[in-house]
Amino acid sequence: MVDYYNELDRNGDGTVDYATWDVNLDGNPDQIGIDNDFDGQWDQFLRDRNYDGAWDETWQDLNQDGKYDLYSRDDNYDGSPNVYGYDLNGDGRWDLFKSDVNNDGRFETAHRDLNGDGRFELGEQDRNGDGKVDRYSYQLDDDPAWDLVREDNNFDGEFETTHRF
């Protein structure tokens, strides 16, 4: 019989610091939680979303402050993450999200929280895949919609269009 959930107390303090979940009951773990510093919180959490044995989604608490600092996801299941989230200031909220939409090794989109309020004020997009930003989107007020968009429509490196909303 396959166990759905397994846990381990690696240091003998009575607290689970390593756990696995076999969601589809095939005998292989599909999710793993790891408490590296034995403080009762997962410092790493790994997830296999399509049950192929590769970790497609990860959360990591790099400085072990109880908040995840790095997130990665492999959307096309080729073994290489193409979406990343970063908490750069340690407040527990994502300050930067980057994605490689066409899986060419370059990031085509990025969203940045410039002032640490938990919202993305700057969006960057490489629409033709040449490695250069072709569109900037700015949020200048508390409204969640973009307020200003600058675009390089013919991809010559000059921004021809500016839209204010």
PEDA-V470841 format. One record per run of one state. SS is the DSSP state (a for helix, b for strand, c for the rest). FROM is the first residue (numbers start at 1). LEN is the number of residues. If there is no record, write none. Layout:
ss,from,len
SS,FROM,LEN
SS,FROM,LEN
This chain:
ss,from,len
c,1,4
b,5,4
c,9,9
b,18,4
c,22,9
b,31,4
c,35,9
b,44,4
c,48,9
b,57,4
c,61,9
b,70,4
c,74,9
b,83,4
c,87,9
b,96,4
c,100,9
b,109,4
c,113,9
b,122,4
c,126,9
b,135,4
c,139,9
b,148,4
c,152,9
b,161,4
c,165,1
